[in-house]
Amino acid sequence: MTTQSLKLEYRPAAVARLDAALLAACEAGIEGVLLDLDGLDQLDDEGVRGLIMLLRRARQFGVELSLAVTKAPLREQLRVLALDRLFPIVDCEEAA
């Protein structure tokens, strides 16, 4: 059986849309969603809260949520905030 996945661009202001996409992915049988964070320079409080909320929803729906990040400063911020312990983090090129 092939694992189906979906790649979405993460924008903190669009968390409601992303939440709906997670539900749709679950209903479509998609097992993994990759959030591309490379459109961001850094995460503010709203961005962190949005990621945590989406992670909770993904777990509720039975969907694995990963983060695609190539920017070193953003990866470091995720490490400092210990978000790298909650989310699998990959390079965007690895996810393609």
Buried (B, 14 or more C-beta within 10 A) or exposed (E): EEEEBBBBEBBBEBBEEBBEBBBEBBEEEBBBBBBBBBEBEEBEEEBBEBBEBBBEBBEEBEBBBBBBBBBEEBBEBBEEEEBBEBBEBBEBEEBE
